[in-house]
Amino acid sequence: KDLILMAEGKIVYSGPAAQAVDYFASVGYKCPKHYNPADYFFQVLNTPEAVPVLVRSWEEKNTSQPTDPKTYSKYPISRRDYAQGYASQFWLCSKRAFLNFVRDRMQTWAQLISTTIMGLLLGLVYLQRDWNQESVQDRTGAMIFSLMIMAFTSAGSTVSIFPLERSIVEYEYSNRMYSIVSYYVSKFLSELPFRVIYPTLFSIIGYWMIGFRGTFEAWLIFTIVMILVANIGQSIGLFIGSAFDNLAIANSVMPILIIPFVLFAGFFLNQDSTPDYFIWIQYISFFYYGMEIIVVNEFKPNQIIACPNSSSSCPYPNGSAVLQQYGYSESHIGRDFGLLVAIFFGFRVLGLAFLAFKLRKTK
């Protein structure tokens, strides 16, 4: 099969499709290993500094007259309509996103291995905590670190990949191949199974090694919170990746955005000590709502916590004392789950809005 590639109305390659990768490599644009060649071609053709090199190389390779730019339209597809209907757009984008995710074995294995290592590391640090006064701090510490691992790993992996994918999306969107909403929703749904598998694997390893409350119901609630926080982390990563073109800047912004949510989770700073001018951060802190759920899940109000057989103080005689210390309440659980879902969709919508704004500026 033959393939014709054009940029700015000029032909940069025309010939057997099987030889296109080798040709691009010969002019200095080698397709990375395990990278989809079609996506790589789109990325290169959308790079301003690459186009003159490719055009000049192709014209020098051929003895025929250079292609007249006026012969071709810059946008081969009508700008009034998309190339496919919305259902087809969604299906094709979902299929491609899923296959790209599966084919990127290095990224998949890296996340599986890192998730396993973090679960084992946390489990070994807090291995089989006893039910006593000293273990209260250990258990809550393990909880906040579990949330941080889920949020930072999901956000970090997304921030490091999504900005690189944006150049392809810009090219395809400018040619009306699909709508922004079709691409954005399909990307989320196609990657969702993996965003459930990784937190579940972490919970299977870490939860039982630490020795949290040993019932399936308690483990399930903990796992659901890990899944929600991991997906919020990915939403933050998409939001940052949509807002910033530069990968270095995006990676710098990520901790600046997430760490304030950690500080106002009710663990490092008591609710009553929160300054009035920062109270709004606590209201949108997904760490706060996630911590409240899993702390209440672990320390039931009527649960007895062993006290030392001495005259020393016993600050946490039962679960109610622990909840009171952190300002958490069992009656807030339904609200907390609802707000975690709302924060997830909030960051998704923000990411979509920034992506739409950026792409429309490039049209």
PEDADA-V277099 format. One record per residue. N is the residue number from 1. PSI is psi in whole degrees, 0 to 359 (NA if undefined). NEAR is the number of other ideal C-beta (glycine too) atoms within 8 Angstrom. Layout:
n,psi,near
N,PSI,NEAR
N,PSI,NEAR
//
This chain:
n,psi,near
1,142,5
2,156,7
3,135,10
4,126,7
5,135,11
6,154,10
7,128,10
8,40,8
9,4,11
10,144,13
11,131,9
12,348,12
13,139,12
14,115,8
15,195,8
16,133,8
17,327,7
18,341,6
19,358,8
20,319,14
21,316,9
22,322,7
23,313,10
24,322,15
25,326,10
26,339,6
27,13,9
28,9,6
29,81,9
30,128,6
31,126,9
32,154,6
33,140,3
34,16,7
35,140,8
36,118,7
37,319,9
38,316,6
39,323,11
40,319,12
41,315,11
42,319,12
43,315,12
44,315,11
45,342,14
46,5,9
47,116,9
48,320,4
49,342,6
50,331,10
51,311,13
52,323,7
53,314,10
54,319,16
55,313,12
56,318,8
57,318,10
58,320,13
59,323,9
60,330,6
61,331,5
62,143,6
63,347,2
64,166,4
65,145,3
66,150,6
67,134,10
68,119,5
69,332,8
70,346,5
71,333,6
72,152,10
73,142,5
74,328,5
75,100,8
76,341,5
77,141,8
78,134,5
79,357,5
80,331,3
81,156,5
82,159,10
83,332,8
84,161,9
85,167,6
86,323,9
87,318,6
88,320,8
89,311,16
90,316,11
91,313,9
92,319,10
93,320,14
94,315,11
95,315,9
96,317,8
97,319,12
98,315,10
99,320,8
100,320,10
101,318,12
102,319,8
103,336,8
104,74,9
105,327,8
106,315,7
107,318,10
108,312,11
109,324,8
110,318,8
111,321,12
112,315,10
113,316,8
114,321,9
115,317,13
116,315,10
117,316,8
118,322,12
119,316,15
120,317,11
121,312,8
122,320,15
123,322,13
124,323,8
125,319,7
126,36,13
127,121,9
128,67,6
129,138,11
130,164,8
131,86,6
132,184,9
133,319,11
134,330,7
135,346,10
136,311,11
137,320,7
138,315,10
139,315,13
140,326,13
141,318,9
142,326,15
143,311,12
144,324,14
145,327,9
146,316,13
147,319,16
148,319,10
149,314,11
150,315,14
151,312,16
152,321,12
153,320,15
154,314,16
155,317,15
156,316,11
157,326,12
158,316,14
159,325,15
160,342,8
161,316,10
162,317,12
163,329,12
164,332,8
165,339,9
166,325,13
167,324,11
168,316,11
169,319,11
170,316,12
171,312,12
172,323,10
173,322,14
174,336,10
175,15,10
176,37,12
177,329,10
178,165,13
179,161,9
180,318,10
181,317,7
182,315,12
183,313,13
184,315,12
185,320,9
186,324,14
187,316,10
188,311,9
189,324,8
190,331,12
191,352,12
192,317,9
193,322,6
194,327,10
195,352,13
196,321,9
197,313,8
198,310,14
199,325,15
200,318,11
201,316,12
202,317,15
203,320,13
204,319,9
205,303,12
206,319,15
207,311,11
208,330,11
209,320,14
210,326,14
211,35,10
212,176,12
213,124,6
214,56,6
215,152,6
216,322,5
217,316,6
218,318,12
219,320,12
220,317,8
221,316,11
222,316,13
223,319,12
224,319,8
225,318,13
226,319,15
227,315,12
228,316,14
229,321,16
230,319,15
231,329,12
232,319,15
233,317,16
234,321,14
235,320,12
236,319,15
237,318,16
238,321,14
239,313,13
240,317,14
241,330,15
242,327,12
243,331,10
244,130,9
245,326,6
246,126,7
247,320,9
248,318,6
249,318,9
250,316,14
251,330,10
252,325,8
253,328,11
254,305,15
255,329,8
256,326,8
257,323,10
258,321,13
259,319,8
260,326,10
261,325,14
262,316,12
263,326,9
264,36,14
265,356,14
266,0,13
267,310,8
268,336,6
269,124,9
270,145,8
271,320,9
272,342,5
273,358,5
274,125,11
275,145,5
276,325,5
277,354,4
278,3,9
279,332,9
280,331,6
281,321,11
282,323,12
283,334,6
284,12,8
285,110,13
286,339,15
287,322,15
288,311,12
289,322,14
290,317,15
291,318,17
292,319,15
293,310,13
294,334,14
295,315,14
296,324,14
297,328,9
298,317,10
299,89,11
300,143,7
301,321,9
302,12,7
303,127,8
304,134,6
305,125,15
306,136,8
307,151,8
308,147,8
309,66,3
310,183,4
311,0,2
312,158,5
313,157,3
314,84,8
315,335,6
316,76,10
317,337,7
318,178,11
319,328,11
320,323,8
321,323,11
322,314,14
323,322,15
324,323,7
325,319,8
326,357,14
327,26,10
328,158,11
329,140,8
330,334,9
331,351,4
332,359,10
333,313,10
334,317,6
335,318,8
336,316,12
337,317,11
338,319,8
339,327,10
340,317,15
341,319,9
342,319,8
343,321,12
344,308,13
345,328,8
346,313,8
347,328,13
348,315,13
349,319,8
350,316,9
351,317,15
352,318,12
353,315,8
354,320,11
355,316,14
356,318,9
357,315,8
358,315,13
359,323,13
360,335,7
361,335,6
362,350,7
363,NA,6
//
